[in-house]
Each structure stands twice: as C-alpha cells, then as structure tokens.
C-alpha cells in the first residue's frame, strides 16, 4: 500500500480523524499477518506443505497450537487468521511479539519452486516492525515494537530526540547500560508506577555517579536544583521530609 496522506488529511478537513480502536486494529493486524504469511515469511517457523515432500514442520514443530499454549498458557490463539478477531489487547500484543521472534524473509526458493530453503531473519523482522508500528502508533496513546521485539509505550514527540540521542561513551557498566535499562523499564507496555519510579531512581543514581563531571558544565544553582528535585521528592529515599503528595500519574 502506498504510504501517503490524501487531500482531506493534508488540508486538515477530515473531521473524522481518530485513533484506531481494538476491533479495527485486529482487522488491520490480520491483513498484515496474512500478507506476510502468503509471501512465505513464516515458512521457516511454521513449516509448509509440498506436493513432492508432503508436510514439513518448521522450527515450532508439528503442533504449533500446543507450542503456543506452552508459551502463553492460553488456548484459542491458533490459527492466528481465524482466532485473532477475538483477541484481547493482551493477546494481540503477545502474538505481535511472538511473530517478531519467528518471522524471517524468504530469500531462495527450493528446487520445486513451491517453498523456500533460505531465510533472512533480520530483514523479515525489520519489514514486520515497519508495518506493525504504523498501526501501533495510532492505537490508544501509541505503542512501538522495538528492535528487540518488545512492545513499548510510544515516546511523546517532544522527547523522541532525547531518547534516541546516541550516548557518548563514558562508562558502559555504570552509565550507558544503566541508562538504556532505565529507559526500557520505563517504556515497557504495562510497566507499573513502581517500575517507572525504579527507572527514574536508576537515572538518578547515574547522575550521582557522574556528578563530579556535571559540576564542570552546569552552574552551581542548576546542579543544586537538579539534585534537590531527585532527593526531596519520593524517588530515591524515604523519609518524612520528602514531598510525596503529588499526582503519581503526572509525576512519573
């Protein structure tokens, strides 16, 4: 499908612009799944039927429904094209992540020209993420399927450059890894308020670690305000001097 905005959207005349609701998301997801499936992107995982060799199992074996139950401990997820219209939001997000793990782009047809024998997993995942993210960004507050195959909460446009900025190499174990882990914990779908607070606490600990260097680039007042914010609100410590009577859902 050509990705473009038609006249009413470009001109701001479409009064019906709305987020995608779950029933429509399920329909659009089914269409994406069928498209990839028909092109052989799941042959490596799900197997195939051949006029010459019969049924051949893929990575997931002969009983995919049982394997999916073993992973999710839920019934009625397979076959996807038949069951997805009844998925809950949690079902759908699980299956989106599951398919990302097992999709692979077909690269070379077998001698019978009916199925493939070589695949490229990274290429398949990249194409899949592109299609899925076009939908997820317009569902509810917005979501994103990451390169690691996890559904994350979308980033507000004002913060996207900050999140995506490449970190300057400083101390991988004490800085870069901890910042990346904190961002992931904060953005994970259904992360709790306590998990988000842990992520902010992790960032505060990183700031404490590099505080001597911060002093060289911030004026004293700014540095003081930054650490007062961290220490005087209920983020890192717990005492009767801290401010805790703020709206948790706005603060974190």
KEROZA-817695 format. One line per field, with one value per residue: x, y, z of N, C-alpha, C, CB in turn; residue in three letters. Coordinates in steps of 0.02 Angstrom, whole numbers, always signed. Glycine has a CB too. Layout:
n_c1 X:...
n_c2 Y:...
n_c3 Z:...
ca_c1 X:...
ca_c2 Y:...
ca_c3 Z:...
c_c1 X:...
c_c2 Y:...
c_c3 Z:...
cb_c1 X:...
cb_c2 Y:...
cb_c3 Z:...
res ALA:...
***
This chain:
n_c1 +42:+25:+106:+43:-30:-193:-295:-393:-337:-212:-253:-317:-453:-521:-635:-652:-542:-466:-408:-353:-463:-480:-554:-537:-399:-369:-422:-340:-215:-232:-237:-106:-34:-81:-33:+108:+119:+70:+172:+273:+346:+336:+366:+486:+469:+338:+325:+278:+177:+213:+198:+278:+356:+267:+198:+299:+377:+409:+520:+446:+389:+269:+146:+88:-8:-6:+124:+113:+22:+105:+194:+114:+15:-120:-271:-348:-277:-221:-271:-196:-255:-388:-425:-389:-479:-548:-460:-398:-329:-209:-186:-164:-49:+44:+49:+95:+226:+271:+266:+361:+475:+485:+474:+542:+625:+596:+721:+774:+708:+662:+709:+591:+513:+407:+418:+525:+702:+804:+825:+808:+819:+835:+803:+669:+613:+633:+552:+429:+416:+407:+282:+194:+216:+165:+31:+22:+62:-49:-141:-233:-139:-26:+98:+250:+341:+490:+663:+709:+598:+498:+348:+329:+284:+241:+347:+327:+320:+401:+503:+568:+689:+778:+774:+819:+945:+1116:+1218:+1362:+1514:+1564:+1563:+1528:+1468:+1425:+1357:+1307:+1241:+1155:+1074:+1010:+941:+855:+775:+711:+640:+553:+476:+413:+272:+132:+207:+224:+182:+274:+381:+413:+454:+567:+646:+668:+738:+852:+909:+935:+1035:+1135:+1161:+1212:+1330:+1402:+1416:+1530:+1578:+1468:+1466:+1560:+1500:+1377:+1301:+1314:+1189:+1097:+1141:+1118:+977:+939:+979:+910:+780:+784:+812:+722:+596:+486:+578:+714:+746:+670:+587:+519:+533:+519:+431:+280:+151:+104:+27:+43:+30:+48:+172:+260
n_c2 -60:+112:+233:+374:+538:+583:+710:+770:+749:+811:+942:+968:+945:+835:+784:+668:+607:+491:+391:+221:+95:-56:-164:-125:-122:-257:-308:-245:-292:-430:-428:-386:-494:-601:-560:-565:-700:-765:-735:-813:-784:-845:-976:-1039:-1049:-1100:-1204:-1300:-1357:-1471:-1524:-1626:-1671:-1677:-1634:-1526:-1491:-1338:-1231:-1226:-1349:-1487:-1468:-1325:-1254:-1315:-1283:-1145:-1137:-1186:-1082:-967:-1011:-1010:-1044:-1046:-960:-998:-1060:-909:-822:-857:-843:-717:-611:-618:-587:-519:-361:-391:-521:-493:-410:-499:-594:-517:-490:-622:-663:-577:-634:-751:-725:-724:-670:-741:-800:-884:-995:-1167:-1313:-1362:-1253:-1218:-1192:-1113:-1115:-1042:-908:-742:-679:-554:-460:-492:-463:-326:-275:-317:-248:-117:-115:-153:-53:+60:+44:+28:+151:+231:+179:+192:+277:+264:+151:+54:-66:-131:-148:-259:-333:-303:-234:-66:+83:+224:+365:+532:+663:+773:+720:+626:+648:+660:+534:+452:+497:+467:+397:+468:+383:+333:+262:+106:+6:+74:+186:+197:+69:+65:+177:+141:+27:+83:+167:+70:-2:+97:+121:+2:-93:-91:-70:-44:+89:+86:+20:+115:+216:+155:+156:+294:+316:+242:+320:+432:+382:+364:+496:+539:+466:+526:+652:+733:+770:+835:+952:+1027:+1074:+1129:+1271:+1314:+1335:+1271:+1139:+1113:+1127:+1020:+905:+927:+908:+772:+718:+773:+736:+592:+486:+429:+409:+378:+468:+576:+705:+717:+760:+692:+703:+720:+703:+544:+490:+595:+638:+535
n_c3 +0:-39:+55:+105:+131:+97:+16:+108:+233:+221:+205:+322:+334:+371:+478:+543:+590:+692:+830:+809:+852:+954:+887:+749:+743:+759:+640:+544:+585:+558:+419:+389:+442:+362:+237:+252:+283:+168:+81:+121:+237:+359:+342:+383:+520:+542:+453:+303:+162:+34:-133:-169:-61:+44:+206:+297:+447:+535:+630:+747:+759:+736:+802:+820:+890:+1017:+1055:+1065:+1170:+1269:+1282:+1312:+1396:+1366:+1280:+1114:+1027:+909:+748:+691:+594:+602:+735:+780:+776:+893:+990:+1144:+1199:+1266:+1217:+1081:+1083:+1138:+1034:+927:+972:+977:+842:+789:+841:+766:+630:+464:+320:+162:+53:-45:-163:-155:-254:-305:-322:-241:-108:+16:+51:+106:+221:+291:+441:+508:+408:+385:+511:+517:+413:+459:+583:+535:+469:+574:+669:+610:+634:+775:+827:+814:+899:+1044:+1166:+1094:+1037:+1019:+928:+974:+918:+983:+991:+1085:+1145:+1173:+1264:+1169:+1129:+1180:+1062:+1091:+1167:+1093:+1021:+1126:+1187:+1084:+1061:+1034:+1156:+1229:+1240:+1396:+1526:+1515:+1599:+1715:+1669:+1524:+1502:+1611:+1591:+1471:+1514:+1608:+1529:+1450:+1548:+1592:+1478:+1444:+1395:+1500:+1613:+1786:+1905:+2007:+1945:+1850:+1935:+1987:+1873:+1855:+1973:+1946:+1845:+1921:+2005:+1912:+1878:+2000:+2001:+1898:+1945:+1982:+1855:+1804:+1875:+1810:+1696:+1724:+1800:+1973:+2037:+1951:+1958:+2093:+2100:+2020:+2092:+2210:+2166:+2140:+2268:+2360:+2327:+2325:+2270:+2273:+2410:+2572:+2680:+2811:+2767:+2634:+2482:+2442:+2407:+2277:+2114:+2063:+1936:+1853:+1888:+1863
ca_c1 +0:+63:+101:+37:-89:-235:-311:-428:-290:-162:-285:-348:-525:-551:-659:-661:-477:-472:-364:-376:-488:-457:-581:-505:-329:-368:-433:-280:-162:-245:-217:-33:-12:-95:+11:+174:+113:+63:+236:+321:+387:+331:+380:+541:+445:+276:+327:+243:+156:+244:+168:+326:+380:+214:+201:+363:+371:+458:+555:+399:+366:+207:+87:+102:-56:+20:+183:+90:-5:+162:+224:+69:-33:-188:-299:-383:-234:-203:-232:-199:-302:-456:-438:-367:-535:-572:-405:-397:-270:-151:-175:-136:+20:+84:+58:+139:+295:+286:+280:+425:+528:+490:+469:+605:+612:+619:+773:+789:+660:+687:+709:+522:+483:+345:+434:+591:+753:+848:+786:+846:+777:+840:+765:+599:+592:+632:+492:+371:+411:+384:+210:+158:+222:+119:-33:+27:+69:-115:-185:-234:-90:+29:+146:+302:+375:+561:+707:+715:+534:+456:+303:+343:+244:+271:+378:+299:+362:+450:+557:+596:+759:+816:+778:+856:+1013:+1170:+1256:+1435:+1546:+1594:+1574:+1474:+1434:+1395:+1319:+1269:+1197:+1104:+1027:+970:+897:+804:+729:+671:+595:+501:+433:+382:+199:+104:+252:+187:+209:+334:+434:+434:+493:+633:+683:+690:+789:+912:+939:+962:+1098:+1185:+1179:+1256:+1394:+1440:+1408:+1591:+1583:+1412:+1485:+1603:+1462:+1318:+1312:+1301:+1118:+1064:+1160:+1084:+906:+932:+984:+855:+722:+792:+816:+668:+533:+489:+608:+772:+747:+604:+587:+462:+548:+509:+365:+250:+80:+92:-8:+93:+22:+76:+242:+300
ca_c2 +0:+174:+270:+445:+569:+610:+781:+795:+748:+863:+1008:+974:+948:+771:+790:+600:+578:+462:+336:+155:+57:-125:-205:-109:-143:-329:-319:-223:-340:-492:-416:-386:-563:-642:-539:-594:-773:-786:-725:-862:-758:-888:-1045:-1066:-1063:-1138:-1260:-1292:-1417:-1477:-1577:-1681:-1698:-1677:-1584:-1519:-1449:-1284:-1227:-1236:-1418:-1505:-1445:-1255:-1234:-1339:-1244:-1079:-1145:-1195:-1016:-917:-1043:-990:-1076:-1004:-912:-1026:-1023:-837:-789:-875:-826:-650:-564:-624:-573:-460:-320:-428:-574:-464:-388:-560:-625:-472:-504:-691:-665:-544:-682:-807:-706:-722:-656:-794:-775:-929:-1049:-1235:-1335:-1374:-1186:-1213:-1168:-1082:-1152:-994:-854:-689:-660:-482:-423:-504:-426:-254:-260:-329:-192:-58:-120:-155:+11:+107:+35:+37:+222:+262:+142:+221:+330:+249:+100:+41:-130:-114:-193:-320:-368:-288:-177:-12:+143:+272:+424:+597:+692:+820:+684:+575:+662:+648:+461:+421:+525:+419:+414:+474:+330:+358:+204:+63:-29:+119:+240:+182:+12:+81:+223:+103:-16:+125:+188:+12:-17:+149:+120:-63:-96:-112:-61:-15:+153:+70:+5:+179:+251:+122:+181:+363:+308:+219:+378:+475:+353:+378:+567:+543:+438:+572:+719:+775:+796:+881:+1017:+1064:+1101:+1164:+1320:+1285:+1337:+1219:+1074:+1107:+1116:+954:+854:+939:+876:+700:+697:+799:+703:+521:+448:+389:+393:+377:+498:+621:+770:+714:+777:+632:+715:+742:+653:+495:+477:+652:+646:+481
ca_c3 +0:-42:+118:+90:+157:+45:+18:+168:+289:+210:+212:+388:+325:+392:+547:+570:+609:+758:+845:+791:+910:+955:+832:+686:+748:+747:+568:+508:+602:+521:+350:+387:+454:+302:+184:+264:+282:+98:+47:+146:+291:+418:+324:+423:+588:+543:+407:+239:+126:-31:-174:-177:+3:+95:+258:+330:+506:+542:+693:+802:+760:+702:+838:+838:+942:+1081:+1072:+1087:+1238:+1313:+1292:+1340:+1442:+1347:+1220:+1065:+994:+844:+698:+702:+549:+622:+804:+801:+784:+961:+1037:+1187:+1187:+1290:+1168:+1019:+1095:+1144:+968:+889:+993:+958:+770:+778:+858:+719:+560:+427:+250:+117:+9:-100:-173:-163:-324:-328:-331:-202:-41:+21:+89:+139:+251:+324:+498:+522:+357:+398:+570:+502:+374:+503:+630:+498:+458:+637:+704:+578:+668:+847:+844:+814:+944:+1110:+1173:+1050:+1058:+969:+931:+972:+881:+1022:+988:+1142:+1136:+1220:+1258:+1122:+1158:+1160:+1009:+1120:+1200:+1049:+1006:+1187:+1198:+1030:+1057:+1047:+1216:+1223:+1278:+1458:+1570:+1492:+1653:+1764:+1638:+1463:+1511:+1660:+1559:+1423:+1553:+1639:+1476:+1432:+1603:+1594:+1419:+1432:+1399:+1564:+1670:+1842:+1929:+2046:+1897:+1821:+1986:+1988:+1815:+1871:+2025:+1912:+1812:+1974:+2027:+1860:+1887:+2059:+1982:+1856:+1973:+1976:+1787:+1794:+1904:+1763:+1640:+1748:+1852:+2038:+2052:+1912:+1986:+2157:+2086:+1991:+2144:+2256:+2137:+2149:+2338:+2402:+2310:+2343:+2215:+2292:+2481:+2603:+2747:+2820:+2738:+2561:+2455:+2412:+2396:+2208:+2073:+2039:+1865:+1817:+1906:+1835
c_c1 +44:+51:+101:-25:-129:-261:-341:-383:-238:-191:-318:-423:-560:-570:-665:-595:-481:-419:-395:-402:-468:-488:-549:-432:-323:-377:-370:-221:-171:-223:-141:-7:-22:-48:+81:+172:+110:+128:+291:+364:+384:+343:+434:+516:+385:+276:+286:+221:+187:+212:+214:+346:+328:+224:+269:+357:+425:+490:+509:+369:+298:+145:+99:+54:-32:+81:+164:+59:+53:+195:+178:+21:-104:-208:-325:-341:-215:-262:-247:-252:-375:-474:-426:-424:-563:-518:-422:-335:-206:-134:-139:-63:+67:+99:+102:+212:+316:+304:+346:+483:+539:+485:+538:+589:+638:+666:+785:+739:+696:+681:+639:+485:+417:+357:+506:+638:+804:+808:+833:+802:+777:+799:+690:+573:+587:+569:+429:+362:+384:+309:+171:+159:+179:+50:-29:+31:+2:-165:-177:-182:-28:+77:+196:+332:+450:+600:+717:+649:+489:+411:+314:+292:+279:+298:+342:+348:+416:+510:+592:+669:+803:+827:+823:+927:+1065:+1210:+1330:+1467:+1582:+1613:+1516:+1434:+1396:+1352:+1276:+1218:+1139:+1052:+981:+920:+840:+752:+682:+620:+537:+451:+396:+306:+178:+154:+214:+218:+272:+393:+459:+474:+563:+677:+710:+745:+856:+948:+969:+1029:+1154:+1208:+1226:+1326:+1437:+1437:+1471:+1598:+1527:+1430:+1527:+1563:+1398:+1338:+1288:+1226:+1080:+1079:+1123:+1010:+895:+932:+933:+791:+725:+783:+757:+600:+542:+515:+663:+768:+676:+610:+531:+474:+533:+438:+338:+177:+66:+57:+43:+90:+46:+151:+287:+268
c_c2 +62:+213:+344:+472:+598:+679:+804:+796:+804:+933:+1019:+976:+884:+775:+722:+568:+554:+408:+270:+120:-16:-167:-189:-129:-218:-345:-302:-269:-405:-485:-417:-457:-606:-624:-569:-670:-799:-779:-770:-839:-799:-962:-1076:-1086:-1110:-1200:-1247:-1360:-1415:-1535:-1638:-1713:-1700:-1622:-1585:-1470:-1394:-1287:-1244:-1306:-1427:-1477:-1374:-1232:-1255:-1299:-1173:-1083:-1151:-1128:-970:-944:-1018:-1028:-1023:-947:-934:-1064:-948:-804:-802:-848:-753:-600:-565:-608:-514:-419:-357:-486:-548:-444:-447:-591:-582:-485:-574:-696:-630:-591:-733:-788:-706:-714:-712:-766:-820:-986:-1116:-1256:-1348:-1309:-1178:-1189:-1144:-1123:-1106:-933:-803:-661:-585:-441:-432:-464:-352:-235:-266:-270:-130:-58:-116:-87:+65:+104:+53:+110:+257:+225:+170:+278:+320:+199:+90:-28:-116:-164:-259:-359:-358:-229:-127:+44:+192:+332:+486:+630:+738:+786:+635:+586:+646:+573:+429:+446:+472:+442:+419:+420:+360:+299:+156:+33:+17:+174:+215:+125:+28:+130:+185:+58:+23:+148:+131:-4:+34:+141:+54:-58:-125:-109:-23:+52:+141:+54:+69:+220:+221:+147:+251:+361:+286:+277:+426:+448:+365:+451:+575:+519:+488:+644:+762:+806:+846:+950:+1060:+1097:+1137:+1216:+1290:+1281:+1281:+1150:+1062:+1092:+1045:+901:+865:+905:+800:+679:+719:+772:+628:+478:+401:+365:+393:+406:+550:+691:+773:+732:+715:+642:+744:+686:+606:+486:+536:+658:+593:+454
c_c3 +0:+22:+102:+124:+99:+63:+84:+229:+282:+223:+279:+385:+348:+465:+581:+591:+681:+767:+821:+854:+903:+899:+764:+686:+734:+673:+528:+522:+562:+449:+342:+395:+391:+245:+192:+258:+210:+59:+74:+205:+355:+402:+368:+492:+588:+498:+344:+212:+56:-70:-179:-111:+58:+146:+292:+388:+504:+610:+752:+805:+727:+736:+864:+893:+1011:+1103:+1096:+1156:+1288:+1329:+1332:+1393:+1430:+1284:+1172:+1037:+923:+814:+701:+658:+567:+691:+821:+809:+854:+1012:+1082:+1169:+1208:+1242:+1107:+1029:+1104:+1076:+923:+907:+973:+884:+753:+792:+802:+646:+528:+352:+206:+64:-52:-104:-178:-236:-350:-341:-293:-131:-40:+64:+123:+161:+283:+380:+510:+472:+368:+457:+556:+463:+417:+551:+595:+489:+523:+672:+674:+611:+742:+868:+848:+857:+1015:+1115:+1129:+1079:+1002:+982:+922:+930:+917:+1024:+1048:+1126:+1192:+1211:+1212:+1159:+1134:+1112:+1037:+1151:+1154:+1034:+1066:+1198:+1146:+1022:+1074:+1107:+1201:+1267:+1339:+1503:+1557:+1549:+1699:+1734:+1581:+1474:+1558:+1633:+1511:+1459:+1584:+1588:+1457:+1486:+1605:+1537:+1408:+1440:+1466:+1621:+1724:+1862:+1970:+2000:+1864:+1871:+1992:+1931:+1827:+1924:+1995:+1877:+1864:+1999:+1976:+1867:+1946:+2042:+1942:+1883:+1969:+1907:+1773:+1819:+1857:+1707:+1661:+1799:+1918:+2054:+2015:+1940:+2051:+2147:+2061:+2046:+2200:+2232:+2149:+2223:+2381:+2383:+2322:+2287:+2240:+2365:+2508:+2673:+2750:+2794:+2663:+2542:+2419:+2393:+2327:+2171:+2043:+1964:+1822:+1829:+1875:+1773
cb_c1 -48:+41:+159:+35:-71:-293:-357:-489:-255:-134:-336:-322:-542:-502:-726:-696:-419:-542:-349:-320:-565:-472:-657:-512:-300:-422:-492:-262:-162:-320:-246:-3:-49:-168:+16:+200:+52:+9:+257:+365:+366:+263:+400:+597:+425:+220:+302:+289:+78:+320:+152:+388:+436:+212:+145:+417:+378:+425:+583:+344:+362:+201:+70:+96:-125:+37:+230:+40:-50:+213:+241:+29:-12:-192:-356:-445:-171:-142:-247:-132:-289:-465:-396:-318:-590:-599:-340:-395:-275:-163:-241:-177:+23:+48:-11:+120:+301:+225:+222:+431:+512:+437:+437:+648:+644:+560:+837:+860:+618:+650:+750:+485:+471:+311:+423:+584:+788:+906:+735:+867:+799:+912:+784:+586:+641:+695:+487:+380:+480:+420:+194:+188:+293:+113:-57:+86:+113:-141:-170:-219:-68:+66:+110:+358:+348:+589:+774:+738:+547:+498:+228:+414:+231:+219:+453:+285:+319:+416:+530:+557:+768:+781:+708:+819:+1019:+1215:+1243:+1460:+1596:+1545:+1580:+1502:+1484:+1448:+1367:+1316:+1236:+1136:+1064:+1015:+935:+836:+767:+716:+633:+533:+475:+410:+169:+76:+317:+187:+156:+321:+410:+373:+456:+625:+639:+631:+766:+896:+886:+912:+1089:+1156:+1117:+1227:+1384:+1414:+1387:+1653:+1581:+1349:+1524:+1655:+1444:+1267:+1276:+1337:+1088:+1085:+1237:+1092:+881:+988:+1054:+843:+718:+861:+878:+668:+513:+421:+636:+835:+791:+575:+656:+445:+620:+526:+370:+255:+52:+158:-52:+84:-51:+41:+250:+311
cb_c2 +0:+216:+251:+458:+624:+562:+798:+752:+680:+860:+1018:+1035:+961:+712:+826:+557:+631:+433:+334:+113:+64:-157:-193:-34:-127:-364:-277:-151:-355:-510:-349:-341:-594:-632:-463:-574:-796:-746:-652:-882:-687:-880:-1050:-1015:-998:-1094:-1323:-1256:-1423:-1486:-1550:-1656:-1658:-1744:-1595:-1495:-1490:-1216:-1157:-1186:-1442:-1579:-1493:-1210:-1265:-1414:-1239:-1049:-1208:-1242:-984:-886:-1029:-914:-1126:-976:-901:-1073:-1049:-806:-810:-950:-869:-624:-581:-694:-559:-481:-253:-456:-607:-404:-342:-612:-637:-397:-496:-737:-633:-481:-717:-855:-637:-786:-589:-828:-767:-958:-1036:-1286:-1398:-1414:-1174:-1282:-1224:-1011:-1200:-974:-880:-632:-696:-459:-447:-577:-439:-234:-308:-395:-177:-54:-185:-209:+34:+94:-38:+0:+257:+267:+66:+167:+336:+313:+33:+95:-181:-111:-160:-305:-440:-274:-201:+15:+175:+295:+428:+642:+731:+863:+647:+572:+735:+678:+430:+431:+586:+411:+363:+545:+292:+405:+224:+8:-69:+150:+295:+164:-48:+110:+280:+60:-54:+186:+212:-48:-16:+218:+135:-116:-137:-182:-22:-63:+189:+11:-44:+219:+249:+45:+180:+406:+257:+163:+414:+480:+277:+365:+610:+501:+373:+570:+714:+734:+739:+855:+1006:+1017:+1044:+1114:+1388:+1324:+1405:+1223:+1070:+1171:+1166:+940:+852:+1014:+890:+678:+723:+873:+716:+497:+495:+428:+444:+305:+530:+625:+788:+645:+838:+573:+761:+762:+688:+428:+462:+716:+644:+424
cb_c3 +61:-104:+166:+13:+209:+31:-37:+182:+294:+139:+157:+422:+253:+379:+549:+519:+601:+770:+921:+757:+917:+1022:+827:+671:+818:+789:+544:+527:+678:+525:+325:+442:+513:+280:+183:+334:+321:+64:+53:+92:+306:+450:+251:+429:+622:+522:+441:+187:+122:-25:-244:-213:+26:+130:+309:+281:+570:+531:+703:+798:+830:+698:+897:+776:+927:+1077:+1011:+1037:+1241:+1282:+1224:+1285:+1515:+1335:+1239:+1096:+1034:+852:+627:+688:+478:+621:+849:+751:+733:+973:+998:+1263:+1226:+1361:+1148:+997:+1156:+1188:+934:+901:+1069:+973:+731:+823:+923:+735:+553:+439:+229:+83:+47:-93:-236:-116:-330:-276:-404:-200:+12:+50:+43:+93:+302:+273:+560:+521:+287:+410:+626:+462:+314:+543:+661:+431:+422:+682:+705:+503:+660:+874:+794:+744:+943:+1164:+1246:+1033:+1075:+973:+878:+1043:+868:+1092:+981:+1204:+1134:+1211:+1328:+1070:+1141:+1221:+960:+1170:+1259:+985:+985:+1248:+1196:+965:+1103:+985:+1271:+1244:+1234:+1496:+1646:+1448:+1693:+1805:+1613:+1407:+1537:+1723:+1521:+1379:+1607:+1672:+1414:+1419:+1670:+1591:+1359:+1479:+1341:+1558:+1648:+1903:+1971:+2094:+1844:+1798:+2054:+1984:+1751:+1896:+2079:+1862:+1770:+2032:+2038:+1789:+1897:+2116:+1941:+1784:+2045:+1992:+1735:+1831:+1968:+1733:+1592:+1779:+1836:+2092:+2034:+1839:+1998:+2198:+2034:+1941:+2173:+2265:+2061:+2125:+2367:+2399:+2235:+2364:+2162:+2282:+2519:+2605:+2763:+2893:+2750:+2534:+2407:+2460:+2450:+2173:+2018:+2073:+1849:+1837:+1981:+1886
res UNK:UNK:UNK:UNK:UNK:UNK:UNK:UNK:UNK:UNK:UNK:UNK:UNK:UNK:UNK:UNK:UNK:UNK:UNK:UNK:UNK:UNK:UNK:UNK:UNK:UNK:UNK:UNK:UNK:UNK:UNK:UNK:UNK:UNK:UNK:UNK:UNK:UNK:UNK:UNK:UNK:UNK:UNK:UNK:UNK:UNK:UNK:UNK:UNK:UNK:UNK:UNK:UNK:UNK:UNK:UNK:UNK:UNK:UNK:UNK:UNK:UNK:UNK:UNK:UNK:UNK:UNK:UNK:UNK:UNK:UNK:UNK:UNK:UNK:UNK:UNK:UNK:UNK:UNK:UNK:UNK:UNK:UNK:UNK:UNK:UNK:UNK:UNK:UNK:UNK:UNK:UNK:UNK:UNK:UNK:UNK:UNK:UNK:UNK:UNK:UNK:UNK:UNK:UNK:UNK:UNK:UNK:UNK:UNK:UNK:UNK:UNK:UNK:UNK:UNK:UNK:UNK:UNK:UNK:UNK:UNK:UNK:UNK:UNK:UNK:UNK:UNK:UNK:UNK:UNK:UNK:UNK:UNK:UNK:UNK:UNK:UNK:UNK:UNK:UNK:UNK:UNK:UNK:UNK:UNK:UNK:UNK:UNK:UNK:UNK:UNK:UNK:UNK:UNK:UNK:UNK:UNK:UNK:UNK:UNK:UNK:UNK:UNK:UNK:UNK:UNK:UNK:UNK:UNK:UNK:UNK:UNK:UNK:UNK:UNK:UNK:UNK:UNK:UNK:UNK:UNK:UNK:UNK:UNK:UNK:UNK:UNK:UNK:UNK:UNK:UNK:UNK:UNK:UNK:UNK:UNK:UNK:UNK:UNK:UNK:UNK:UNK:UNK:UNK:UNK:UNK:UNK:UNK:UNK:UNK:UNK:UNK:UNK:UNK:UNK:UNK:UNK:UNK:UNK:UNK:UNK:UNK:UNK:UNK:UNK:UNK:UNK:UNK:UNK:UNK:UNK:UNK:UNK:UNK:UNK:UNK:UNK:UNK:UNK:UNK:UNK:UNK:UNK:UNK:UNK:UNK:UNK:UNK:UNK:UNK:UNK:UNK
***
